[in-house]
Amino acid sequence: MGPWRIVPGPPRAAVFVSAARCSTRLCPAVSRKEATPVTRNNPPRSSGRQGRPGRTSGAKPGQVAHPRWSNRPARPEATDREGNTARSLPPVPGEQRPEKPAKAAPKDKAPKDKAAAKGQGAAKGRAAAKGEGEGGRKPARQGRKPGAVRPPKVLRPAQPVLRQPSGDPLVGERYEVEVGPVAHGGHCVARHEGRVLFVRHALPGERVVVQVTDGTTTSRFLRADAVEVLEASKDRIEAPCPFSGPGRCGGCDWQHVTPGGQRKLKAAVLTEQLAKLAGLTPEEAHWDGSVEPVGGKLPAGEVPAWRTRVQYAVDEEGVIGLRKHRSHDVQPIDRCLIAAPGVAELGVESRDWTGVAAVEAIAATGSSDRQVILRPLPGEQLPLVELDRETSIARIDDQDLFHRVHGRTFVRERAVGRTWRVSEGGFWQIHPEAPETLVDAVLTGLDPQWGESALDLYCGVGLFAGALAERVGEEGAVLGIESGKQAVADARHNLAALEQVRIECDKVETLLPRTGITSTDLIVLDPPRAGAGRDTVAHLSSLEARRIAYVACDPAALARDLAFFREGGYRPVSLRAFDLFPMTQHFECVAILEPVR
């Protein structure tokens, strides 16, 4: 099957709709006389390339041409006598449209003689004079006159509902329990006197003393920390980080577990979520049941320093640290063991950050770029910061807008044979080997062929789109969709030399139904932690893709969406899990799906 192609149109007028289902929407940069279908947030490409003649299958400028749908005759729309369609343009700002006149109430059947008519009129007058309080009927509501304008509704602010916890608090109570299986969320399940406890810093099979950290006598479950180990698991070790443990730093969940034990816990979580939410066994999901290590084997006792981006919090005294688990309290630290060497070299942990609420330290992979992003306290001026001259500095204001203070507004990451510009606030995998690992898994599973078409959804700065474009070649086509405007600008910059790639700015669930694309060969989606959701999955299932690659950072969202894909006629033919976040509960998955034959 040949690819769909993107035909360039006038600036700010590119749209992905079929000729048969085109709905005209005006863009601020286009007059009514020049009305062209457009999409929101669709700035023109900076590369200025032109489409190739003879490959559009009759598509108009600004449309995606695809052999499966571009030659279909347009379906005529129903119109009224004046030629207006049901899908009219939205009102212009400031325009007031007249309300339609209300239908007249049906008249009562006229009486046969004049006397009866006179008596009936008198009776109606008496009923109206009596009013509703005397048993008479309320006069019928009159319709709004033609041309009248509906008065605006007065919107009242919603009143917050303060729910006070019922029952007596149990925080601080201690129980001796036997720890059960691991659960999604970085804790294990235990029971005490019929009540469920979610216990951190414990391991399955251990016997521990727990201290309740959240819950009351009427709570359905309690949260607790293991404060004393009576019978230890063989996977337990002494936590290498001095700031790890009950009531301390909440960044790492499993500092007290061996690396192999951590991967076994993550595999157990994925197995549980597949069974619970997708109704799949590991065999049915074509998963070997393991979480693959990334980065090679480390010497015994050495902690993997993998985190290239670290977000710190600052307490009231200006001391930097990390948040405690489920708390706004800050655990002061002087070093994060899992931070990459480039982050540690910035030395942000040893500085006074008075007047600052948060600090993010970034050390790019494959380049010497370093960046520090500061969020001042409300109403505070950014303090004088002295860092290495090669380190870029930016600040975030109260509206979450980024402002350059010194150096570049981006860092350059090196991965899969290409340099990627990632602006401040943009998304990039924080493990230095994650981009290569995930791209290899996606390409191995999809096996893209020359000339095929592909969608890259939630594409970020274009990592998967670039890899797909090189495989499908100049005869293929790749469409990336991303909602972040700065990420879209970065993706267009990163992939400007690839003419077969188009990047559009909008939410996937908003833009995808408007593209007019009815089929494609390949789909890659890397949604946020919440997953894609039923509606998006249903639409993707209707595109008849040969294969779909789902990249997921949350096993629960993945399992739920796999169930939705099964409803749409797709099943997993491969599932791999990668330990890209050592010492934490998190891991990454890549699922490959095919249509059910």
N, C-alpha and C positions, 0 to 999 in steps of 0.2 A: 504493500500500500504506500502510495506516495505521500509526502508530507503536506500539511497545510502551510501556506506562505502568508507573510504579513506584507500588505501593500501599503507603502507610505502615502499619507495624505497631507493636507495642509498642516502647518504647525499647530499644535494643541488640538488636533482634530482626529487623532488616531482612535479607532474603536474596533472592538472585536464583536461584530454582530453579523448575522447572515442577512442577505438582501431580502429574504422573505419575512424576517422578523425584526426589521430595523425600526427602532423607535427614536425619533429625533429629540435630542436634548441639547439645549443651548449651552455654550461655554462662554464665560465672560469675555474671552478674547475673540469671539466670533459674533458678528452681527446677525440679526434675524434674516436679512436677505442672503447671508452666506451660511445659513444654518446647516451644520454638518453634525452627524451623530458623533458624540464624544463620550469619553469616560471621565469620571472625576479624578483629580490629582494625577493627570497624565501629561507631565511636561515632555517636550520633544527630546529625542535622543541627541546627545552632543556629537555623536559620530557623524551624523548627517548622511548616512548611507542611503542608497536608493535600492528598491526592490528590482528583481530581474523581470524583464518583459517575457511574456509568453508562459508564465507560471502561475497566473492568478486565477485561471478557470473562470474568467468573466467577473471577478470580484471588483467592486468599486474601490476607489482610493480610501485607505483607512480601514479596510476590512481584512479579516483572515480568510484566505481561500483554502478550501479543503475538498478533494475530489468526492468525498462521501456526501457532501451537502451543498456545495457551491453551485451545482448545475440544476438543482431542483427548482421547479417553477415556484414563483412567489405565491403564497396563499393570500387571496384577496381578503381585506378586512371589511367587516360590516360597517356601513356608514348610514347616517341619517339623511334627510332630504337635502340638507345644506352641505353634505359631503364630509361632515365631521366624524371622526372615528371615536371609538370608546376610549382609546388611549390618548387622550388629549394632553397637551403640554401642561406642566405645572404652572400655577399662576406666577406672574412676574412679581418680584418683591414690591409691595406698595399697592398692587392692583387689588381692587375690591370687586368681586363678582356678585351680581344680583342673585338672590335666592330664587329658586323656582316657586311659583305660586302654589299654595296648598290646594289640594283638591277640595272642591265644594262637597259638603255633606249631602247625602241623598235626601231629596225632599220627600216629606210624607205624602202619601196618596191623598189627593184632593177630595174633600167630601162632595157628596152628590148635590146637595142643595146649599143655597147661600146662608141659610140660617145656621146650618151645621158648621159651615166655614167660620161664621162670625163667632159662634160659641167656642170653636176650637181655638181661635185667635185670642179670645178673652181668657181661656184657660191657660194658654201659654204665658200670657202677661201676668196672671196671678201667680203662676209657678215661679216666674223670674223674680217677681216682687218679694215672694216669701224668702228666697235665698236658700242656701244649702243647710243652714242651721235649723230651718223649720220643716225640713223633709222634702223641700223642692230640689229639683235637679240643678246642678251647676251648669250655667250656659256653656255651650260647646266652645272650645278654644278656636279663635279665628286664625286663619292662615296668615303668614307674613305677606304683606303687599309686595308686588313685583318691584324690584329695585331697592328694597329695604336691606340693610346690612345687619347681620347678626352681631349683637354686642359681644365684645370679648369676655371670655370666662375669667373670673378672678381665681387665680391659682394660690391656694394657701399652702404655706410650707408644712411639710409632713412633721408631725410631732414624734420625737424619738420614743421608742418603747423600751423602757428600762426593765429588764428582767432580772429580778433578784434571785440568786440561787436559793432553792428551798432546802431544808434540812440543815443539820449541824455540820460544820466543816470538819473534814478528816485530815487536813493537811498537817503533816508532822507525825501522824500515827505510823507505827511500825508493825509489820507482820512477817512471819516466816512462811515462805511459799516455795513450792517446786515449780520451776520455770517450764512453760510449755513451748510450743513452736514459735518461730519468728513470724512477724506480721508486717504488712506493708506500712512503712513509716519509721523504720529504724528501731523498733522495740519488739519485745517478746511478750507473749500472752501468758498470764498466770491467773489463778483463781484463789479466792479466799472467802470462805463461808458463803459460797454461791455468787459472789460478786467478781466480775472480770477486772483484772488489772493489766494495764499496758506498762511494761517495765523496761526502762532503759538501763544500759550498762550491765545487762545480764545475757546469758546464753542458754539455748535449749538444753534441758536436762540438768541444769544446775539447781542447787538448793541454796537460797539466799534469804537475807533479811532485807525487806524493801521499806522505804519510807515514802509515804503518800505526798505527792507534790501538787495534786489538783483533784478536787472532788468532795462531795458531801455524803451524808447518810442516805440521801435519796437519789444519788447519781446512778445512772445505768452502768457506768464503768468508772474506774479510778486510774489516774496516772501516778506512776511511782518510779523511784530510782533504787537500784540495788546498792545498798550502802555497806553490806557485809556478805562475803561469799563463804558459805559453809561447806559446800561440795562443788568444786570447780570443774569446768569442762576441759577436755584436753586441748581445745582450741584457744583457751584463755592465755593471755600474756600480760606482762606489766606494760601499761600504756607508756609509750616513749615520750609523749608530750606532757610536760608538767602542768599544763592548763586544762587537761582533759579530766573528766570525772563528774560525779554527781554534783549538780549545782554550779558547774563551772562552764567553760566554753561550749557552745552548742554547735560549733562548726563541724566537728567530726563525730560520727555516731559509733564507730567501731575501732577506736584506737586500742581497745583491750583485746582484739581478736587477731589471730594470725592471718596473713594474706590469703592463704588457702581457705581458712575458715570464713573469711569475709565473702569470698566468691561462692562458697556453699550456701551461705545465708541468702545471698542475692538470687541464686538459682532457685532456692526454696520459695522465695517471694514470687518470682515469675511463674513458677509452677502453680502456686496457689491462685494467682490472679487469672491465669489462663483457664483453669478449671472453674473458678467462681463466676467470672464475667463472660467468658467466651465459650465455655463448655468444651474445651479442648484439652487433650492430654499432650504431653511433649511429643509423642509419636505422631499424633494427628496434626500438630503444628510443624512437624518435620524439624524439630529442635533436638539436639543431642543431649540436652539437659545441663550443659556447662556454661559458665560465664568465662569468656576467654580473657586471660591477662594481656595487658598492653604495656609495652616498654621494656620487656626483658626481665629476667630474674635479678633481684637485688641481693646483696650480701645480707646474711642474717642480722637482724636488728637494725638495718638501715631503713629509714622512712622515705618513700618516694616523694620527691619534691616536684610535683607536677602542675601545680596551680599557677598559671601565668597571669591570672587576674584575681585580685583579692579586694573585697570590699570591707573596709574597716569602719567601726563606729567609734565615736569619741564621747567620753563622759563629761560631766559638768566641770571638771578640773582641767580639761584639755588633754587627758591621757587617752591614748589610742588603744583599741582592743577589738574584741569580737563579741557579738551578742550571745547571751546565755540562751539555753533552749527555751522556746516559748516565752520569751521575756524581752523587755526593752532594756534591761540592765546590761551593762558592759563589763566583760571580763578583761581587765588590763593584761596585755601581753607584751613581751619584748622581742618575740620571734614566733612566726608561724612555721611549723616544721614541714607542712606540705606546700608551702609557697615555693615557686621556682626560684633558682638562684638570682635571676635578673630582678625579681621583685624584692628579694632580700637585700640586694645591693643598693636599692633606692634609699634604704635607711629610714623609712617613714615611721617605724615603730619606736625609734629613739628620739622623736621630736615632740615639742610641745605644740598642741593643736588647739589652743584656746581660741574661741570664736568660730570653730569649725564643728559641724555636726557629723560629717562623714567624709571618708577619704577612700578613693579607689586607686590602686596601684596596678599598672599594666606593664608587662615586659613581653614584647613581641617575639615570636619564634622565627628564626631565620634572618633577623635583622637586629641592629643595635637600637631600635626605637624603644623609648621608654616614655611613659606618660603617667601623670598624677592628676586626678580629677577631684576637686574639692567642692563640698557643699557647705557654705557658711551658715551659721545660725541665723534665724530670721531677724532682720534688722541689724545684723553685724556686718562690718566691712571685712573683706578678705584680708587676713593677716599677711605680713611680709613673709614669703617663703623662699628659703635659700636651698636650691637643689643643684645638681649638676647641670651645666649649661646645655648639655645635649638632651636633657629631660624636658618634655613638653608639659605645660601646666594649663589646665582649664578649670573653670568654675561653673557650677549649676545654680541658676537663680530660683526664685520662689515658684516660677512657672515651668520648672524643669527644662529650661532652655540652656544650652551650652554656650559659653563665651571663652574665647581664647585669651589666655593671660601671657603665655610665652611659648614659642616654638610652633609646632604643627598642630592641626586640629584632628590628626589621625595618626595611626601607626601602620606600618607595613608588615604584613604577615607573609611568610613564604611557605607554600604548600602545593602539592601536586604539580610541581613544575611551573608555578606561576606566582607572581607577587600580587597580594591582595591589599587594597586600601580599605581600612576599617576605621571609620570616623568615631569620634567620642560618642558614647552611648550606643554604638552598634553592637550586633551580636557576632561573636566568634567563639568557637570551641576553646575551652580553657585548658584542656590537656594538650601538650605540644604535639602528640602523635594522633590526636583525634581526627583531624581533617583527612589525613592519608588513610587511616583505618576505615572510616565511614565511607569515603569515596570508593575505596577498593571493594568494600562489601556491596555497595549499591551497584557498581558496574558489573561485578561478578554475577550478581543475581539477575540483573536486567538483560545483560548481554546485548547492548544497543548495536544496531546494524546501520550501515551506510544508507542515508536517505530517509531514515525514519523520523517521525515527529515525536516530540516529548514535551511534557509539562513539568515544570519545577515549581511546586507550590510552597509558600512560606520560604522563599528562596534566599532571604538575607542578602548578603553581598555577592551572591552568585556562585557559591562553591560547586554545587551539583550541576547547575546550568552550564558552567564552563566545561566540566568533565563530560557532560552529555554532548555538548556541541562538538567537541573534538572527535567523538565517536560517530555521530550521525553525519558529520562532514558538511560541506557547503551545499549539498543537495538536500540536507535535512532541515529541520526547523525546531527551535526550542523557545518556548514561552515561559518566562518566569513571572510570578506574581508575589508581591511583597507589600505589606501595609506601611512599613516605616519609610518615610520620605527620604531620610538621609541614607538609609540602607539601599534604597533604589538608586540614588545618585551614585553611591559607591559601586553597586553592581554594574551600572551602565559604564562607569569609568573602567572597571576591571575587565569588562568583556567587550569594550568598544571595537576591538579588532575582529570580532567574530560576527560576521554579517548575518548568520543564521539565527542569532539570538535576539530576542525582544524581551525587555523587562517592563512590566506595568505596575503602577502603584495603586493599590486598593486592597481591601480585605478580600481574602479568597472567596468567602461565602457571598460577597457582594458582586465581585467582578466575574467570577467563573460562570454563573448562569447567563451573563450578558455577552459572553464572547461569541456565542453562536456556534462554537465548536461542538460537533456532535460525535466525534470519534477522534482518537489519537492512538499512537502505538505504545507509548510508555508514559508512566506518571511517577514522579518522585514527590513525596510530601514529607516535610519535616516540621510538624506543627509545634506550637508551644506546649507546655506541660499539660494543659487541659485537653489536648487532643483535637481531632478534626470535628467530631460530632456527627450525629445521624444525617442531617441534611446534606452536609458536604460529602460524606461518604456515599450517600444515595446518588448524588449527581456524578461523582467520579465513577461509580459502578455503571452508570448509563453510557459512559464514553467508550465502552468496548475496548479498553486498552489490552494489549497483549500481555503486559506485565505491569505490576505496581510495586514500587518500593516504599515502604513506610518506615521512616526513621523516628524512633520514639525515645524520649528520656523518662517516661513514666510508665511502668508496666501495667498499672490499672487502666490508664487511658488507652494504651495499646490493646489490651484484651477487650475492652468495651467496643472499640472501633473495629476490631476483627470480627466481633459478632455482627456489627452493622454491615460489614463487607460480605459476610456469609448470606445475609438477607438479600444483598444485591447480586449474588451469584459468583462471589470470589472466595477462594480458599488459600491459606498459606501453603506454599511449597518449599519454603526455607525460612528459618528463623535463627538468628545469631544474636548473642548478647556479649557485650564488651565491658570490661571493668575499667572505665575511663575516669572514675572518681574514687580512687582508693581511699580507705579510711572512712568513707561515708556510706550511707545506704544506697546511694544513687548509682545507676549504670545505664548504658545506652543499648538499644535494640535496633536491629534492621530486619524487617519482615518482608519477604517477597511473596506476592500474591498473583494467582492466575485465575482465569475464568474456570468455573466448574464445567467439565466436558460432559 
